[in-house]
């Protein structure tokens, strides 16, 4: 007789899963696979910003294995923990000059597999270009970006995976930065044209390029020109 459609007696079995907890089931249960958590070291003398970033990374699946407030502490941590990523403030004690950038150079030389993100309160083009010239797994972000949670996590994930990321504000040409500065001063396109001795049409092209480079798409609810000016002021 065919077994199809035949009622079989029901039996109950008890299967012990791999955690040792008995569970009534017809099939064995296995523990969920744990997601690999990239290890991160943070260095910034701003304790509030550092703790906030550590909490954000922890909630997003990263393992923050250490924090430091100066160059010496950062290098000691990185040499000990050998993390997948180091996030570093470009200016730290004692001189608040470019201690973070100097530490980044040391890390890149001693541990080339460690990804590096440098944070800065201001646009510092030369320092950023020097860092990015070091190859892949590097990033340069303005601290004003840290408030955008989704963007920060996406950037961290991309750099940890091998990409290089630069803050959009750094890719503006000198002329575009000049136009943006005049926009921040309240000048209209016609006013800017008169100041830099170009046609108003040329200014309009610069403004469109600025908005595109800063990733400010057209919106019915937000004024892109104002947002561009705010980005400029945050980066100063």
C-alpha positions, 0 to 999 in steps of 0.5 A: 500500500502506498504511504501517501495519505496514510495517517501515521502515529504521532511521536514526540521526541526531545532533541538536545541542542548544541547549547545543552538545553532540551527542546521538544522538536522533530528536528535538531536545533542549532545555535545561530551563527555569530556574526564576526565583529570587526575590532575597533580602536578609537582615539580622540581627546573629546571624551563625549564624542569618543564615547558616543561613537563607541556606543554607536559602533557597538550597537552596529555590530563592531567590537570597540576594544580600546579608547585613547585620548592621545597619540601615545595611548593610541599607538600602545592600544593598536600595537597590543590589540591589532584591530581591523580599524582605527578611528583617529582624531587628526588633532590630539594632545599635547600640541593639538597639531597633527598628532593623529595623522602622525600616528596614522602613518606609524600604524600604516607602516607597522600594521598595513592591514589595519584600516584607518579613518581620520576625523577632523573638525575642519577641511584640511586638504593637504593632510587628507591627500597625504593620508589617502595616498597611503592606499586602500582602507583609508578614510577622511571625514569631517566630525560634522558627519558623525551626527549622521548615524547611517552615513557613519556606519556605511562609511566605516563598513566600506573602509573596513571592507577595503575601500577609501572614502573622502569627505565630499567637502574635500573634492571641491575645486579651489574655484568651487570652494571660493564660490561656496565661501561667497555663497556663505557670505550671502552673495547671489549668483550675480554678485559672485560673478561680479566678485570673481569676474566671470559670467553669471552662467559660469557661476550657475555651473559652479553651483550645480557642481558644488551641489552634486559633489556635496550629494545634495539632490533636488528636494521639495522640502529642503533648500539645497543652497542653504544646506551647502552653505551649512556644510561649508560653515560646519567645516570651517 
